Amino acid sequence: MKKSMGYRTILSVIFIAWAVLTVQLSFAEQQAVLAVNKVTGPLSVVVLGSGDAMASSKKGRASAGYLIFTDGKPRILMDVGGGTFARIAESGADLSTLDTILFSHLHIDHTADTSAVLKTIYLHNVRGKTKRSASTSPINFYGPAANRSLPQADAFDDTSQFIAGMYGEKSGLERYLHGFVKAIGAGEFAYTATDVSADQFNNVNGEMKPADVKTIIHTADGLTVKAIGVEHGPVPSLAYRIEYKGKSIVYSGDTTSNTDNMLTIAKSTDILIYDAAIMDDIPPKDSAFRKFHTAPTRMGEIATRAAAKQLVLSHLSPITDTRIDQLKSIVKGVGFKGVITEANDLDVYNIN
Ligand SMILES: [Zn+2]
């Protein structure tokens, strides 16, 4: 009897030791592969969503979203499409200091997870025992102003109206977040919303000239965010340029690139993240889809003339997902000499 108890005890000890070791190993493995642990240097971007609006099992890509880090800290969220909430969880990012959300435009594949991400920002504050206040740490939203002169553009309000409709304290759909943030001890849910002109042209004494790049954020530590209006069918849309410590990231948002505005904002950038949803000949010329996205030949022209150092193909669709090599060779064929990569969810680009 005594002997058999001894065996059982030994077996139990071995089992517990094995379980502890396994848990520790898997935790260590997880730590090693978390996207946040690959972030180094002054300016980085973690791809949260490299897909488009269609949920597709090919690569299971989330819709558009990019998390910008400065000096290793999450600083800016650029678009918040469906699925980006889950990618934030998988990345290991702590959003408690994140204070800026940029929308390229208000299509759902660029905005759908905003509420989920806002709630998690405040839960990260609780986890880290920090609080946010209206005067020191509001969430600052930026996005396109409405443009009633565009056909069908009355489908899109100013970004500030969109935000007020969602989070306004009196009648916003998600107004409960104000009480929720207070109740969990995360401080105050406060935000600002800035409408940025998405006009692609300026009227200069009756003559239409291409729009200029506008600086919309410039902080004391040298972070600069610039924007320019780009064509995305009738949808007011912006491309963004983020600069920090001499490094830069440009994001096209969604655009046909029919004007030279992408060229203007992308000059000599380190990383150019581009809307790669269509091919030169797919879908066919009469497809409505072509009025919204950039064909590879045009993308190659812009990237080459802008002398971008690296082109990142993103917003990948079922059309382009199976034709990445063909897309790359078209861009190279136009003369682009920089590095071309396919964006995948949770990829980390460090600009050192
Ligand atoms: Zn899109």
Residues whose N, C-alpha, C, O or C-beta is under 5 A from the ligand:
A	BS01	ZN	D109 D254
